[in-house]
Amino acid sequence: MVLLSMTPAIVAAVVRRQELLEEPEKDHLESEPSLTEPAVGKPISHAQLIDVSKFLKERVSGNYGDQHVPCHLNDLLRGSTIYIPPPKPKPEPVCAPFACSER
């Protein structure tokens, strides 16, 4: 599974999809990131992005108020990069009992 970083266009598309859903989205697959709180830089799987694109193409013309919400996969992918999770914090060094004792 390929994870991508959300762009402003992807966030707008995900938000618009959530607004158009008749029922709140069920729990996502464990292997995929949650789309409940979309934000720029958060991960989205390629499969989720395809689903968002298909959903929007079926239901909207691409216009959302004054803003243009892209619904074509090509437009959603533009500017996105492979998601690289932030590094895990380094563990605190553990001192050996003889090294940390006061003399």
C-alpha positions as CSV (number, residue, x, y, z in Angstrom):
1,M,0.0,0.0,0.0
2,V,1.3,3.4,-1.0
3,L,0.7,6.3,1.4
4,L,0.6,9.8,0.1
5,S,0.7,13.1,1.9
6,M,-2.5,15.1,1.7
7,T,-2.4,18.4,-0.2
8,P,-4.9,21.2,0.2
9,A,-6.8,19.8,-2.9
10,I,-7.0,16.3,-1.3
11,V,-8.2,17.8,2.0
12,A,-10.9,19.8,0.2
13,A,-12.0,16.7,-1.7
14,V,-12.1,14.5,1.5
15,V,-14.1,17.2,3.3
16,R,-16.6,17.5,0.5
17,R,-17.0,13.7,0.3
18,Q,-17.7,13.6,4.1
19,E,-20.4,16.3,3.6
20,L,-22.0,14.4,0.8
21,L,-22.1,11.0,2.6
22,E,-25.5,10.2,3.8
23,E,-24.2,8.2,6.8
24,P,-21.0,8.8,8.7
25,E,-18.2,6.8,7.3
26,K,-17.7,3.4,9.0
27,D,-14.5,2.5,10.6
28,H,-11.7,2.4,8.1
29,L,-9.6,-0.6,7.4
30,E,-7.0,-1.2,10.0
31,S,-4.3,-1.0,7.4
32,E,-5.4,2.4,6.1
33,P,-5.2,5.8,7.7
34,S,-8.3,7.4,9.1
35,L,-9.9,10.2,7.1
36,T,-12.1,11.6,9.9
37,E,-9.9,14.7,10.4
38,P,-8.2,15.5,7.1
39,A,-5.3,17.9,7.2
40,V,-2.4,18.9,4.9
41,G,0.5,16.5,5.4
42,K,-1.5,13.7,6.9
43,P,-1.4,10.3,5.2
44,I,-4.0,8.9,2.7
45,S,-3.7,5.6,0.9
46,H,-3.7,5.5,-2.9
47,A,-6.8,3.3,-2.7
48,Q,-8.6,5.8,-0.5
49,L,-7.8,8.6,-2.9
50,I,-9.2,6.6,-5.8
51,D,-12.4,6.0,-3.8
52,V,-12.7,9.7,-3.0
53,S,-12.2,10.6,-6.7
54,K,-14.8,8.1,-7.9
55,F,-17.3,9.2,-5.3
56,L,-17.0,12.9,-6.2
57,K,-17.1,12.3,-10.0
58,E,-20.4,10.4,-9.5
59,R,-22.0,13.1,-7.3
60,V,-20.6,16.6,-8.0
61,S,-19.6,18.7,-10.9
62,G,-16.4,19.7,-9.3
63,N,-17.6,23.1,-7.9
64,Y,-17.9,23.7,-4.2
65,G,-19.0,27.2,-3.3
66,D,-16.4,29.7,-4.6
67,Q,-13.7,27.1,-4.5
68,H,-13.0,24.4,-7.1
69,V,-12.8,21.0,-5.6
70,P,-11.0,18.7,-7.9
71,C,-12.5,15.3,-8.4
72,H,-10.3,13.7,-11.1
73,L,-7.5,11.5,-9.7
74,N,-4.9,13.3,-11.8
75,D,-5.8,16.6,-10.2
76,L,-5.8,15.1,-6.7
77,L,-2.4,13.6,-7.1
78,R,-0.8,16.8,-8.4
79,G,1.7,18.0,-5.8
80,S,1.3,15.0,-3.5
81,T,4.4,13.2,-2.3
82,I,5.1,9.8,-0.7
83,Y,4.2,10.0,3.0
84,I,7.1,9.5,5.3
85,P,6.0,9.2,8.9
86,P,7.9,11.3,11.4
87,P,10.7,9.6,13.2
88,K,10.0,8.0,16.6
89,P,11.5,9.9,19.5
90,K,14.9,8.6,20.6
91,P,14.8,6.7,23.9
92,E,16.4,8.3,26.8
93,P,19.9,6.9,27.5
94,V,20.0,4.5,30.4
95,C,23.0,4.9,32.6
96,A,24.8,1.9,33.9
97,P,24.7,1.9,37.7
98,F,28.4,2.3,38.0
99,A,28.6,5.1,35.4
100,C,26.0,7.4,36.9
101,S,26.8,7.1,40.6
102,E,28.3,10.1,42.4
103,R,31.9,9.8,43.6
